[in-house]
Amino acid sequence: MTIEIGHFSLILASALALVSAFGGLVLWRRGERLAAILAQSALLQFLLVGIAFAALVQAFVVSDFSLALAANNSHSLKPLIYKISGVWGNHEGSLVLWILILVLFGALVAAFGRRLPDDLFNLVQGTQSLLVAAFGAFTLFTSNPFERLTQPPLEGADLNPVLQDIGLAIHPPLLYAGYVGFSICFSFAIAALVSGRIDQAWARWVRPWTMLSWIFLTLGIAMGSYWAYYELGWGGWWFWDPVENASFMPWLAGTALLHSALVMEKRNALKIWTIFLSIITFSLSLLGTFLVRSGVLTSVHTFASDPTRGLVILTMLAVLIGGAFLLFAMRASALRQGGLFAPISREGALILNNLFLATAIGAILVGTLYPLLLDALVGTSISVGAPFFDLTFGALMAPLLLVLPFGPLLPWKRADLVAAGQRLMGAAALAVFLTILISALGGISISLAPVGLLLGFWVLFGSFAEIIERARIGRIPARESVRRLMGLPRSIWATALGHMGLGLTVLGIVSVTAWETELVTTLNPGESAELAGYEITFEDFAQVPGPNYMADTGIFAVTAPGGQVAHLHAERRSYVASGMPTTEAAIETYGLSQLYLQLGEPLADTHVLRVWHKPYILLIWIGTLVMSGAGVLSLTDRRLRFGAPKQARRHSIEAAE
Amino acid sequence: MPGPKRKGINIFWFVAIALTAIACAALLYAGRGRTVNAGRRESTEKDDHFRMVLAGIEADLAAGKISPDQAEGAKGELAREILRLRAEDGDRRAGQLGLGTIAAGLAGVALLSFATYAVLGNPGMGGQPLAARPEVAAQQMNLVDAVARIEARLAREPDDLRGWTVVAPALVELGRYADAAGAYQRIIDLSGATAQLETDLAEALLLEAGGQGSETAMAHLRTAAALDGRHVQSRLYLAAELTRMGQYQEAAQFWQAALALAEGGEPWLEAARQGLAVAQNNGVDTSAEQQAEMIGAMVSSLSSRLYESGGSVEEWTQLVRSYIVLGDLSEAQLAYDRAVSAYPQAFDRGELDTIALSAGLELNGVEP
């Protein structure tokens, strides 16, 4: 019966959302009472979808195969954590998770947005509810997760073995939290367009939500990348797979939005562009989630797809995104333009940032969709691969990284480029010195690697220029500098850390791309191979049963150049229920570098072994963690905090008038 | 069992209506100006924002980053923005939402929910967690332990009729025929003789004797037949035993009696007709051999086809079922193993698993 209660709850939540959407979008001028009702409705929607989701989880946990979803995607022998994560490892369940996060954000706005003006609040909640109603109806009528089987099978069909990993428990919820969080920015943008009111305070309300979503999306993408790295078994960490691109585009757009909202908040400029970016970011998020589900794109992420469903999704996307842009086209001209500023200024630098990011989005969008369109219109099948993306994206990012350290050093409105340049001399010198040192030690070769290193170090050291400048380090007594450091606003630290994280990621990418080494060989137990100074000995081979698979396990002893010995297990698993094989690579970390071992196909009397040495690869993910941490730090800044308490020092506004 | 199912439906509708009612009540409560969880106040956040911008300008001025002229200019710009927004706020007041509109909205929510659920839902369909499903419970329950537990209790309370009733067929299944016969005897002592109980007792005795009809068993069967003039099972046993013992004349009478009680379509009809023919021919069987041969040929052709070139899961199910019906459990197990390896996903084998496992076959090759 819990399943049916869950089913009813999802229906009730969707009905509530539909009526709330009508109330919020049509009657938005009707003030406080409507706002109170919409706030309550948002909380109720969250509770009801929570009940529905819990009912699905319960059915998976007790292996209730009278639920078609559980029969199709679960297995009674699966470990508990994969039974739970299996709920969203499929089309229907992932939709419910998506809606759950959507209503969670709606409820958060209801709880923390109490101080928003009523009409803005009504419009925001109305738009959120419209999204809930649309996706709720789509879920219920085309992909109902609560479908039942009157003759339940004795065992389920099991979850795709590749997905039976802790990664599935973490990656989609984080990614969805990021995608869906941008719906708040979207709703705020629609509210601004409908009410025709847009001001600096608007940017101030939107920025924490953008930041929060951006943090989740950053972590989600990083987690997905690390998961692909260790699970897919060939040691790649980014494939320019259409689905990866689909998650990367909203990230780039969200990054641009963070920066443009800053300009809007501080300078009351770039208003229309910020609204446009808010709509674009969420549209790209929708594209990211549902292009996959429509079955238009095929990749690892595509669960069973059927054409009617795809058609409905594409229609829905067209109506939602198209409607938003139509509204934008009709109302944008009526919005008041913002202030003016000189090209060399903080604003100017941020616009440059937006320009490069937007171009990068455009390039990736073209690279992802062009093959599809070509295939659909002409019937020619081409594939746009990593070289295209590496080249275009790299070419666009290099100038961005080059000017990045200047941004935080430039004052608002009008700035002196030479003065900023002087403050960055130290960082530039350090970057050049380190790059030359590394190139000299590593042997000089004609490649782009030194340029990449230079950019990475430049961003890394340059990001601290503002902090050093503000604390006057080296120019005043050390104790005074420390006092100044402590007194700096957290947003300054967040900026520096965020940019520093980017620098670390760039260094990791450059290092792995330039200096990765690979070895493919055949080995028998007892034999050894060598790669990058590491000696790899194949110690033993065994067949080990797991809970729902059989594993061929290779046990290796790896002797590092320093002499320490590690014992690694690399496996090839064959899953019982589906008969599908997976490879579990053995990964050993040495400092920031990793040795990656993959046991290949068994040959007649020997085993294929692939080994990679990946220098400083961990920097890629450490960089993203630093970036996310910087986001969290920025959220704790007094100026961005949700429902910030009133300031202790009261400056009267009248004094300014 | 309509009882529990009806009860499930009632509880479901009760919960569904309660959920809807609570949601509507919470919204009404919020709409009446009092909120359960989501209090709202007049907006002051925008004022906070401008206060902070102003503080920023003054801090910059104090730090010498901007000149007093620039600071004046920035303050003037800020003041104009505030005035403009206040003017905008002024002409934006509309009436509050009426209670009628709220009520209509809530009615819409309830109507929409129940109508949609009526189309999509399966009210009253209970959950079927794997551990609670009978075919799985039968597979997992350890019969020996369960019987031992009941027997221990019966040793203390020998008058527990229900205990004996449960344990007797289980003892037959475990092959402990003598104990089973004792249990049936105990039931008869406690509750009085019926035709069925006498037959069950005789059956246990026959099994104990390895198919050799004992005098006691025959006596019990005759009692059963005498107790109930319409009891078929006892007559069939009598007829079969008498046929085996060569007492064809009496056997023929019982075959005829059993056939006369048949309503048509019983599974034993064919066997009884053959038995009668044998008895009437004084023990010479003409048709039975041919028939057995025919069935055997059919099964073996199906089996060789499936083993050689495979087949649908339905065909495998038919083969396993045939072997089970013929009583050849080892062949059935072989066929079942082959079927499982041909269809490793249990999801595909719904009916096959149920038939095989309830006949006591084992599911090999799935669990590592």
Interface residues (C-beta under 8 A of the other chain):
Chain A: M1 T2 I3 E4 I5 H7 F8 S9 I11 L12 S14 A15 L16 L18 V19 F22 G23 L27 R29 R30 G31 E32 R33 L34 A35 A36 I37 A39 Q40 S41 A42 L43 L44 L48 I51 A59 V62 S63 D64 F65 S66 A71 N72 S76 L77 A110 A111 R114 R115 L116 P117 D118 D119 F121 L140 F141 N144 F146 R148 T150 Q151 P152 P153 L154 E155 G156 A157 D158 R197 D199 Q200 A201 R204 W205 N268 G339 P411 P545 G546 N548 Y549 M550 V576 A577 S578 G579 R639 G643 A644 K646 Q647 R649 R650 H651 I653 A655 A656 E657
Chain B: G8 I11 F12 V15 A16 L19 T20 A23 A26 L27 Y29 A30 G31 G33 T35 V36 N37 A38 G39 R40 R41 S43 T44 E45 K46 D47 D48 H49 F50 R51 M52 V53 L54 A55 E58 K65 K75 E77 L78 A79 E81 I82 L83 L85 E88 D89 R92 R93 A94 G95 Q96 L97 T101 I102 G105 L106 G108 V109 A110 L112 S113 T116 Y117 L120 G121 N122 P123 G124 M125 G126 G127 Q128 P129 L130 A131 R133 E135 V136 P344 Q345 A346 F347 D348 R349 G350 D353 T354 L357 V366 E367 P368
